[in-house]
C-alpha cells in the first residue's frame, strides 16, 4: 500500500498518497489511525481490509488502558486513567510528603519487620504506578521514579509512601492530560528541564527532569538520575519532521540554571569542564547549529521542577496545570 516506517520510531507508519496523509502507530495488534480527514481514514481502513482480517472499533475512546475524550468545539483531546484511584482511602494533596527522605536504611531491620512487609504487594503496586506515570500522569513521575529503588528490600516507610501516592491519585482522579492549541506559543513543541543537584540521599547524584510540551499538554517527560535533556528535544523534532511538520527556527529548551546555559552556548573548552560528558559537547553543537535554543526560566515558573523533587501542595497544583493536567 506504500506505507513508510518512521526512522525515529519503528512502531509508527506513515501513509501518503496525493493529498492524503495518515499516521498509524501500532502496538502489537492494536492499530490507531490519525489524519485530518475522516474520509481518508476510512479509505485507508477499507484498503487495509483487502489485505488482512481486521475489526474496526470506530473512533478511539479507550486504548491500552487509557480513556480518550474529545471536545471538538474547543479542538481539544484528553487522556485519563481513572481506574488507578483507590476508592477506600483518604485523599491527600501531594504525590509525596515534601519533608520525606527515603533511603535503603528504611528497609526492614528485624525478622518481624521482614515478615510484615513480605505479605504486602509492594512491587506489584509500584509496577502499576509506573505505567500510569508513563502514560498520563507526569505529576507523579518523581515519586514513581524513586519508589522502585527499594524493590529488593522495601520497608514499611516505603510502603507508606506508596499508599500516600495512591491517596493523592484519589484526590486527583478527575485530572486529565489535555491537548489543545496554546495561544501563547507558536512553536510546535517546547522543552523544560530542571535538576535537583545531589538530591539523592544514597548516591548524592542529581535527579534530572524534563517535559516536552505540544500545545497545552505534555507529550514526553522523564524523572531519573542525571538524564540528558538535549537528546529528547532532538528526538521529538525528528519524529515531527518525519510525519510532515516543518521547523522555521530552533526549538526552545527552558532551563533555570544560567551556568548550564552558558556552558551549552559557549564552545570554548573550559579547563574546569574537562569532566563533562561528551554528550554535552554534542548539545553545544546542536545549539551552535541552531537546532536548540537554551533560554532561562525562573525556578518559580519551571514546571520541570515537579519532576525533580517532592513539592508542597501549591507548587504541585501550579506546575501540573502548566504541563496540561486539567480537572
N, C-alpha and C positions, 0 to 999 in steps of 0.2 A: 504493500500500500504506500510505501515511501516514507515511513516513519524514520526519524533521526534520533538516536540516543544521545543525550547530552554528555559532554566530556566532564562537566563539573559535577554531575550526579547521574550515575549509571542506571538509576531506577526511574528516571524521568525521560519521557519520549516527547518529541515534537512533530506534529503533523502540519505540513504547509502545502497548500495547493491553491494556486491562483491567489485570491484574497482571503482564503480561509486559513486560520492558524488555531490549532487546538493543542493544548498542553495536557499530557497524560502521565501522571505519576502512578506507579504500580507498586503494590505491596503484596507479594506472593500472588494470590488470585483475585485480589481486590483492585479494580481499576477505576480511577476517577478521571473525569474529563472536564477541562476548563476552557472556556472560549468566550468570545464576545457575542456570538450568535447561537441561539438555541437551534435554529435550523441546521447550522453547520455541524453542531454536536450530534444531532440526530442522524445526519447523513453519514458521519464517521461511524456511529454505532451500527447503522444498517450495513455498512460495508464490512465492518469487523465481523458481523454475524454471518457473513458469507464464508468466512474462513474457519471459524470455530464456534462451538456452542456457548452462548452467554445468556445471562439473565439480567435484564435492565430493571434496576430498582428505582429509577426516576431520579429526581433531584436529591443530592446528598443531604441527609438530615442526621445521620448517625454513622460515624466511620471510625473503626479501630478504638471504640470506647469513648469517642469524642462526639458530643452533640453539636450540631451545626444549625444556627438560626440566621435568618436574613431579614433585613429591613430595607426593602428595595427603594422605598421613598427617600430614605436617608442615605442610600448607597453604602450600607454597612453590612458586615458579616461578623458573627460572634461565635466563639468556641467555648465549651464548658465541659466539665467532668463532675457534675454534682454528686454522682454516686459515691464519691470518696468521703463524704461527710459522715461523721458519727452522730447519730440522732439521739443518743442517750448520754451525752456529755455536756458539761457547762462550757459555753463559748469563752474564748479569750481574744484579745485584740492584736497580738503579735505572734509571728511564727516561732520565735524563740525568746525567752526571757533575756532582755538586754544585759542583765547582770550575770548571766550564766556563763561559766567557764568549764567546759567538759574536757576530760583528759582520760588517758588509759588508766590512770590511778583510780578512776571511779569504778573500775571493774570489781567483781566480787572478791572478797578477801577471805571468806570463811566457807566451810562446806555448806552451811545452811544458806548462805547467800547464793552460792553456786546452784544449789538445789532449787531455790526460789526462782532464779532467772531462767533455769532450764525448762520451765513449764510455760514460758512466755514466748510468743511468736515474733521475736524482735526482728529477725532477718526478713521474714515474710512481710511484716508491716513496712519496713524501710524499703523493700523492693517495690511494693505497690506505690509508695510515695515517690520513688524515683521516676516512674513512668508519668505520674501526674505532673511533677516539676518539669519534666522534659517537654510535655505537650502543650499545656495550657496555663501553668501557674509559675511564672518566673519569680513571683514574690516569695516562694518557699525554697528557691534553689540553694541559697546559702545554708539553710538548716539541713536540707536533704543531702547536700554535698558533705556536710560534716558528720552526720549520723553513721554512715556506713563504715567509717574508720574504726568503729568499735564492734564490728560484726563478729570478730573472732572471740571477743571476751566482753560482751556487754554487761553493764551493771544496772542497778535499779535507777541510778541517776540518769543514765542514757535512756532507759525505758520511759522515765518520767518526761524527758524531752520529746520523745516520740508522741506520747499522749498529749502533751502540750500542743504539738503541731496539729494533731487531729482536732483538738478543741478550737484551734484557730480556723481550720477548714470549716468547722461547724458554724463559726460566726461569719464566714465569708462565702458560704455555699452558693450564693446568688451572683458572685462575681463571674463575669465573662471576659474573655480576651477578645476585644473588639477592634476590627479593622474598618477604617473609613478614611476619607480624604482629610489630610491635615492642612487647614487653611494657612498655617504659619510656616509651612515649609514647601519649597519647590523641588527638593531633592527626592530621588527615588527611594533612597534609604539614608539613614544617619546612624552612626555608632557611638555609644557612650561607654567609657571604660573607667575603671577605678581599681585600686589595690589597697588592702589593709596591711601596711608594712609590718612584717614579722609578727603578725597577729595570731599565728598558730602556736598554741601552748607547747605541744610536744616537740615540734621540729623547728620553731621560730621562723618558718617560711612565711611568705606573704600570700594571702588569698587574693587572687585576681578575679574580677568580674567584668563582663561586658554584656551589652544588649544592643542588638541591631533592630532598628525600627523602620517599618514601611507604613506610611500614613500615620495613623494614630496607634498602631499596635506593634508589639514585639514579634519578630519572625525568627530570631535566633538569639540565644542567650547562654551564658555559662558562668558557673561559680566553681573555681577549683584553685589548687595551689599553683601559683606562678604560671598562668596561661599567657598566650601570645595573642593579642587582640588584632594586630595588623593582618595576620593571615585570614582571620574570619571576615574582615571587611572586603578583602580581595576575593574570597570565595563567593561572597554574596554578589559582588559586581560581575564576576564571571558567569554565574548562573543566570542573572537577569539579562546580561548581554546575549547569552545563547538563546533565550526564549523571545528575543526581539526588542528589548529596550535599548535605548542609546543614552550615553552619558556625555554631557557638554562640558563638564568640569570635574575636579577632584571630589571624592566622597569625604564628607566631614567626619573626623574622629574626635569626639569631645573628650577632654581629659581635664582633671583638676590639679595636675602636677606640672607647674611651669618648667621645672628642671627636666622632666621627661620629654616635654615638648621641645625644649632647647636641644637636647641630645638627638631627638629624632630628626630635627631640621638641620642640624649642623653636621656636615660630612667630615669635619676635621676629626682625626683620631686623637682624642684627648688621652694623655698619659694616665689619668685617673680612671679611664673607662676601658682599660685593656681586658678586664674580666668579662665584659659584656658579651652575651650570647651572639653568635653570628647572625641570628635571625633579626637582631636589632639593626645590623648593618643593611640587611635586606629591606627593613622598614624604611631606613634612610633613603635607599634607592627609590622606593615607591613614592616617598614624599618629594624627592628631587625631580622625579619624572612626572609629577602632577596627578598621580592616581589617588593619593590620600592627603588630606589637609588637616593636620592636628590643630585643634582650637581649644583654648582654655575655657572651662566652665566651672563656676564656683562649686565647692563641695556642697553647699546648701541647696544647690539645684541639680545635683548629679544623681540621676535615677539608678546608675550602676552601683551606687553606694549600698543599695538594698541587697546586692549580691556578694558583698564582701564582709559583712558583719551583722550582728543582731542589733536592730534599731528599735527605738521607742515607738509607741503607737502613732504619734503624729507624723513622724517621718515615714513609717510604713505606709500609711494612708496616702501621703503626698506622692511618694515615689511609685507606688503601684498604679496610681492614676496616670502618672506620666508615661508608663510603659503600656497602657491600653487596657488595664483591668478595670472594668466598669461594673457597677451593681447598684 
